[in-house]
């Protein structure tokens, strides 16, 4: 185990003025408190806090953060109290340790209101000092490095939580190296065969083509020397998980995948960055659409760099990142750069952007009485998505998550602009409100007096800010109407299972669903935020599951005239429980589409053909075919196990076809007949939990929009 002297020596390499006595006392106190405790591996428990402190020392953190790392489990797991830590080490360190304890106890994967409220309070607290989050990230990193000592089911749980929560958080904090390592450690647990297959192919490629990284690095150095540019050139093969993700996103095999190698060119000045770019593009052909200038348009976490992809040696595509040394420091350490020391002094890096502003802006724009579930959704959406940069007509830059729409753009400008939005122009052309915005586009929001947010906007919006504002507006504007409608929907839902919708029943349902009061329950029911089935299920789960007669397919959709025949769109395959609308066809009936179906763009200029539809309340027949796109391991019995899992969920496979076969994995399309969205969720959850299923997504093809029309 690293000794106190070893740790102090590491800290003093970058901070000679560090408080030797404070670090020594913290080390001794932590060792005393954890005396007699052991990890799953059998090692003394205190080896873990010491390892966390060493990780943070490697990031050149201040004394308070190192001490917090040494003590981060004392309040939670030992007899030490907050008061004792404060007395011995001061309020700053006591609050940091207490903050890490609260974050450790928080169930981040839960969506219950209690956890959502805690999540909100946590972000309020960490907005004052993000060192809490840095310690927790280092804590998770060491736990993942030593995860093999845990039970297999615990390993899978921790790895999934790390992939979903902590790796994106590290990336959002600008600590890309930590994000990549957390992802790769999780990938090792969640899909060991997939990871090993990537590594094996790398070994084969290196054996066939030699050390490609070394060759391309040498080529670049020659070109830069010709241009009299002093630079460090660093090349590497990308991490296995990064390559696996690209294979899934692009639906390509390893042999067809480009840019599996990455190169960084680090120079002295910003001007040199553009000189390097010119030299590289002059020597190698640039790949269209793969150039990004994050120097002129930095990411919100302070990241600056030029990215370009070129066809290098032997036609291999390689990504090149060009940045200055200051930019590289921010790119490597992210938020940690704010507390880093050199020669005993805090280092000021002009490119570092403190993410505290991101968290503060998020918490400030959500009212104290805001629904906690909305806040949790907003935080996750803000944290896990990459960004695009769009422009207002005046040239102001608006940063949005990738996949954002004009609705998100409007609300990002001002809530009032979002609420009054009736249309949008992108680069001068009128577009539907569900259009996905791209980098560099100019967006002009069209507003009108008297316009109010529409229910369908919730499905169109991507950002938490827009969704929250839309829901709040809908609740406030039509609260009375929604409450009356909700009362009627509740009455019908209870009658369907032979029960009465009494005030007492509604109060019990309100408590079970963790909603503030009965009026709020009815308003949400009337505004379709929850369903009557959910309310009944909260009190009578066994009765709701056995509820009566199934709805016939011919009357599954409400909103059609008696002479209209409905056809379910093969392009989006909507199922009961999802928001839908219809497009009329003369003499052929109505085509029913999911609200987010890409094929609807074809009818944007024909509003007279659109119908507002919804599903009949009740139990639907299992006749709604949904196609799954699955990637499964090529092993004996796996396909049979997949079929069994689907059957165990009372779902029927109506068709199955292979679309790609690889030595170690198959990709296939599976048609499954389902009842509703809940049934769909259960089937997908069961398949996602199967170790031999590496990917399972819902397959949708806009090209099938005309399928099903008589």
C-alpha positions, -999 to 999 in steps of 0.1 A, spaced: 0 0 0 11 35 -7 25 51 25 19 85 39 54 95 29 48 82 -7 16 102 -10 31 134 5 61 131 -19 38 129 -49 18 160 -37 51 179 -32 63 173 -67 36 198 -79 29 217 -46 61 221 -25 41 244 -2 16 216 7 7 212 44 28 182 54 13 180 89 -23 181 76 -18 153 51 1 132 78 -27 137 103 -54 128 78 -36 96 68 -32 85 104 -68 94 113 -82 75 83 -60 44 90 -72 45 126 -109 48 117 -108 20 92 -87 -3 114 -101 -39 112 -122 -33 80 -114 -52 48 -124 -50 12 -140 -79 -8 -105 -87 -20 -92 -93 15 -71 -61 15 -73 -36 44 -101 -12 36 -79 19 40 -60 9 8 -90 22 -11 -91 58 3 -53 60 -2 -57 49 -39 -84 75 -44 -61 102 -29 -33 90 -52 -56 93 -83 -64 129 -73 -28 137 -66 -20 126 -101 -44 154 -112 -24 178 -91 -53 186 -68 -51 209 -37 -46 196 -1 -82 199 9 -92 175 -19 -65 150 -11 -75 150 26 -112 146 16 -102 115 -4 -84 100 26 -114 106 48 -143 102 23 -157 70 39 -151 78 75 -184 95 83 -204 68 65 -185 36 75 -167 43 108 -175 58 142 -162 92 131 -187 120 130 -191 152 111 -183 172 143 -151 153 149 -139 157 113 -147 194 115 -129 198 148 -97 181 136 -96 193 100 -118 223 96 -152 231 82 -141 231 45 -129 195 47 -158 184 68 -183 197 43 -165 181 14 -164 147 32 -201 151 41 -209 159 5 -192 128 -8 -211 107 18 -244 121 6 -235 114 -30 -225 78 -21 -258 72 -4 -278 86 -33 -294 60 -56 -287 77 -89 -304 50 -110 -337 54 -92 -365 76 -105 -386 77 -73 -395 112 -62 -375 109 -30 -343 101 -50 -351 128 -75 -355 153 -47 -322 142 -32 -305 145 -66 -318 181 -69 -305 189 -34 -271 173 -42 -267 194 -73 -276 225 -54 -248 216 -29 -221 206 -54 -227 237 -74 -209 254 -45 -179 230 -45 -174 205 -73 -145 189 -56 -171 166 -40 -179 152 -75 -142 149 -83 -136 127 -52 -166 106 -61 -154 100 -96 -119 90 -84 -137 67 -59 -157 50 -87 -126 47 -109 -107 28 -82 -137 6 -75 -140 -3 -112 -102 -10 -113 -107 -36 -85 -142 -48 -94 -132 -84 -100 -134 -91 -63 -172 -85 -63 -199 -110 -70 -208 -112 -107 -243 -97 -103 -228 -68 -83 -201 -63 -109 -228 -60 -136 -249 -36 -115 -218 -13 -108 -206 -15 -144 -240 -5 -158 -243 24 -133 -208 35 -142 -216 34 -179 -249 53 -175 -240 78 -148 -203 82 -139 -186 79 -173 -209 106 -189 -204 128 -158 -166 125 -161 -169 135 -198 -192 164 -189 -166 176 -164 -140 176 -192 -121 146 -179 -120 126 -211 -92 102 -200 -113 92 -170 -145 88 -191 -126 65 -215 -112 44 -187 -145 41 -169 -162 31 -201 -136 5 -210 -136 -10 -174 -175 -12 -176 -173 -27 -211 -149 -54 -198 -176 -65 -173 -208 -60 -194 -195 -74 -227 -162 -93 -222 -165 -112 -255 -172 -81 -275 -141 -64 -260 -119 -94 -265 -130 -96 -301 -119 -60 -307 -85 -66 -291 -80 -98 -311 -87 -79 -343 -63 -52 -334 -36 -78 -328 -43 -94 -362 -42 -60 -379 -9 -51 -363 6 -84 -374 -6 -79 -410 2 -41 -414 29 -35 -388 28 -7 -363 5 17 -382 6 43 -353 44 46 -354 44 49 -392 18 76 -394 33 95 -365 66 95 -384 49 108 -416 33 137 -397 66 147 -381 82 149 -415 55 171 -429 56 194 -398 94 197 -400 90 207 -437 67 235 -426 91 245 -397 65 238 -371 77 226 -336 51 202 -323 47 170 -303 29 142 -322 12 115 -302 -6 86 -318 -27 58 -303 -53 31 -312 -87 41 -298 -101 23 -268 -121 -10 -274 -154 5 -262 -150 35 -284 -145 12 -314 -174 -10 -304 -197 20 -301 -187 32 -336 -194 -3 -350 -229 -2 -335 -237 34 -345 -225 30 -381 -236 -7 -384 -202 -16 -398 -178 -45 -392 -143 -39 -378 -127 -43 -412 -149 -15 -427 -145 9 -398 -125 40 -404 -105 62 -380 -97 36 -354 -65 54 -348 -63 89 -332 -34 114 -333 -28 146 -313 -5 174 -324 4 197 -296 19 231 -304 29 264 -286 4 289 -300 -32 291 -314 -17 303 -347 4 272 -349 -28 251 -347 -40 264 -380 -6 261 -396 -6 224 -386 -40 220 -401 -28 235 -434 2 213 -435 -18 181 -429 -45 190 -454 -19 198 -480 -3 164 -475 -34 142 -470 -69 144 -484 -95 156 -458 -126 135 -453 -157 157 -460 -180 164 -431 -154 154 -405 -139 188 -396 -147 205 -363 -132 237 -350 -136 237 -312 -111 265 -309 -134 291 -324 -165 274 -309 -153 258 -276 -174 231 -259 -192 243 -227 -167 224 -205 -139 245 -219 -126 219 -244 -107 235 -273 -92 217 -302 -93 213 -340 -106 179 -352 -101 167 -387 -101 132 -403 -78 125 -433 -70 96 -455 -35 87 -444 -10 60 -452 -25 32 -474 -58 50 -475 -65 44 -438 -87 72 -423 -72 87 -391 -85 114 -368 -61 143 -359 -67 166 -330 -47 198 -330 -43 220 -298 -19 241 -278 -4 229 -245 -28 249 -224 -57 235 -244 -43 200 -240 -42 205 -202 -79 214 -201 -87 185 -225 -69 160 -202 -79 172 -167 -111 192 -173 -126 207 -141 -96 195 -121 -75 222 -138 -93 247 -114 -76 233 -84 -43 222 -99 -10 234 -85 25 239 -99 55 249 -78 32 256 -49 9 281 -66 -26 277 -81 -23 275 -119 -45 299 -139 -54 283 -173 -71 309 -194 -90 282 -213 -104 264 -183 -142 269 -178 -156 260 -144 -186 236 -149 -200 252 -117 -216 277 -140 -233 249 -159 -248 234 -127 -256 268 -113 -275 278 -144 -294 246 -143 -305 249 -107 -313 286 -110 -337 282 -139 -358 256 -121 -382 269 -94 -381 256 -59 -416 242 -63 -407 225 -96 -416 188 -100 -385 169 -89 -390 143 -116 -387 171 -142 -355 183 -125 -340 148 -126 -349 145 -163 -334 179 -170 -301 171 -152 -297 138 -171 -305 153 -205 -281 182 -199 -254 159 -186 -253 130 -211 -256 147 -244 -231 162 -268 -238 197 -281 -246 215 -314 -241 252 -319 -268 271 -338 -272 309 -345 -299 334 -340 -307 358 -369 -285 383 -350 -256 359 -349 -258 349 -312 -247 314 -305 -271 290 -289 -257 257 -275 -281 228 -275 -278 190 -270 -274 169 -301 -308 160 -316 -324 193 -303 -353 208 -323 -365 244 -330 -387 240 -299 -356 236 -278 -339 265 -296 -369 288 -288 -370 279 -251 -332 283 -249 -336 319 -260 -365 326 -235 -394 308 -221 -417 334 -235 -403 328 -270 -408 291 -267 -444 293 -255 -453 316 -284 -436 295 -311 -457 286 -341 -429 277 -366 -393 280 -375 -370 288 -404 -336 270 -406 -311 286 -430 -340 306 -444 -363 276 -452 -395 268 -433 -391 235 -414 -413 213 -391 -409 219 -354 -396 183 -350 -366 190 -373 -332 179 -357 -309 209 -357 -273 206 -370 -241 224 -362 -237 259 -377 -274 263 -388 -291 297 -384 -326 294 -368 -353 320 -369 -383 313 -345 -417 325 -357 -440 335 -329 -477 346 -327 -497 363 -300 -521 340 -283 -501 308 -290 -496 284 -261 -475 252 -258 -491 221 -273 -491 187 -256 -473 171 -286 -443 195 -279 -432 173 -250 -424 145 -274 -407 169 -298 -385 187 -272 -352 172 -261 -338 196 -235 -350 194 -199 -356 231 -199 -381 230 -227 -399 199 -214 -402 214 -179 -415 247 -192 -440 230 -215 -454 207 -188 -457 237 -164 -475 258 -189 -499 229 -198 -507 223 -162 -513 259 -153 -533 268 -185 -557 239 -185 -555 226 -149 -592 228 -142 -601 211 -175 -575 185 -169 -587 178 -134 -623 173 -147 -611 150 -175 -588 132 -151 -618 125 -127 -637 109 -156 -607 89 -168 -601 76 -132 -638 66 -129 -637 46 -161 -604 30 -152 -617 18 -118 -650 6 -133 -630 -15 -158 -617 -36 -129 -650 -36 -110 -641 -10 -84 -654 25 -74 -633 56 -78 -637 70 -42 -619 99 -27 -601 74 -4 -589 53 -34 -576 84 -51 -557 95 -19 -541 61 -16 -531 62 -53 -517 96 -48 -495 84 -20 -484 52 -39 -474 73 -69 -456 99 -48 -477 128 -60 -484 158 -38 -522 157 -37 -553 144 -54 -558 175 -75 -523 171 -89 -530 134 -96 -562 142 -115 -545 170 -135 -517 147 -146 -542 120 -155 -562 145 -176 -530 158 -193 -519 123 -202 -488 124 -181 -500 93 -163 -527 68 -174 -558 54 -157 -541 20 -157 -512 33 -137 -536 48 -111 -555 15 -108 -523 -5 -108 -510 15 -78 -539 1 -57 -550 -31 -73 -521 -45 -93 -535 -80 -93 -569 -69 -106 -556 -45 -132 -534 -73 -146 -564 -96 -150 -588 -68 -163 -615 -80 -185 -621 -83 -222 -595 -74 -247 -602 -45 -271 -607 -56 -307 -581 -44 -332 -609 -26 -352 -618 -3 -323 -583 1 -309 -580 37 -321 -602 66 -310 -608 96 -333 -619 80 -365 -653 85 -382 -674 53 -386 -665 49 -423 -628 53 -418 -605 22 -417 -573 25 -398 -540 10 -409 -510 8 -385 -479 24 -401 -452 -1 -408 -426 26 -407 -429 34 -370 -451 5 -358 -470 24 -330 -484 5 -301 -511 14 -276 -497 37 -249 -477 58 -274 -489 91 -288 -503 88 -323 -519 108 -351 -533 98 -385 -528 107 -421 -559 102 -444 -557 86 -478 -586 90 -502 -604 56 -505 -578 38 -485 -585 49 -449 -562 64 -423 -526 55 -417 -517 57 -379 -482 70 -371 -463 75 -339 -460 112 -331 -422 111 -337 -423 91 -370 -398 105 -395 -423 98 -424 -446 125 -411 -423 151 -426 -437 142 -461 -471 155 -451 -460 188 -434 -476 209 -461 -509 190 -461 -524 198 -427 -559 190 -438 -550 153 -440 -539 151 -403 -561 136 -376 -557 138 -338 -560 102 -326 -554 83 -294 -557 47 -282 -587 32 -266 -583 29 -228 -581 -8 -217 -564 -41 -225 -554 -45 -261 -549 -77 -280 -513 -89 -286 -515 -83 -323 -493 -52 -327 -461 -63 -344 -429 -46 -334 -395 -53 -350 -364 -55 -329 -329 -51 -342 -307 -74 -321 -270 -82 -320 -264 -115 -302 -234 -137 -295 -227 -165 -320 -228 -193 -294 -247 -225 -291 -281 -221 -276 -282 -183 -276 -309 -179 -302 -330 -205 -284 -326 -186 -252 -337 -153 -269 -369 -170 -282 -376 -185 -247 -372 -150 -231 -397 -135 -255 -421 -164 -249 -417 -160 -211 -431 -124 -215 -462 -138 -232 -451 -125 -266 -452 -143 -299 -424 -142 -325 -441 -138 -359 -409 -136 -380 -371 -137 -377 -344 -129 -403 -307 -126 -402 -292 -94 -418 -255 -98 -408 -234 -128 -398 -199 -124 -382 -177 -151 -367 -185 -140 -331 -218 -121 -335 -251 -123 -354 -274 -93 -362 -310 -101 -369 -345 -86 -371 -372 -102 -349 -409 -94 -354 -428 -98 -321 -465 -94 -315 -472 -72 -285 -502 -57 -266 -490 -22 -257 -460 0 -248 -457 -16 -213 -455 -50 -229 -429 -37 -253 -409 -23 -224 -410 -57 -205 -398 -76 -235 -369 -52 -242 -359 -52 -205 -358 -90 -205 -336 -91 -236 -313 -63 -224 -306 -82 -192 -294 -113 -212 -256 -114 -212 -254 -128 -248 -274 -98 -262 -250 -70 -269 -276 -47 -284 -313 -46 -287 -331 -16 -302 -365 -9 -319 -362 -11 -357 -380 17 -376 -378 23 -413 -393 55 -428 -391 39 -462 -420 16 -452 -444 46 -448 -466 34 -476 -468 -3 -464 -502 -13 -452 -522 10 -474 -549 -10 -492 
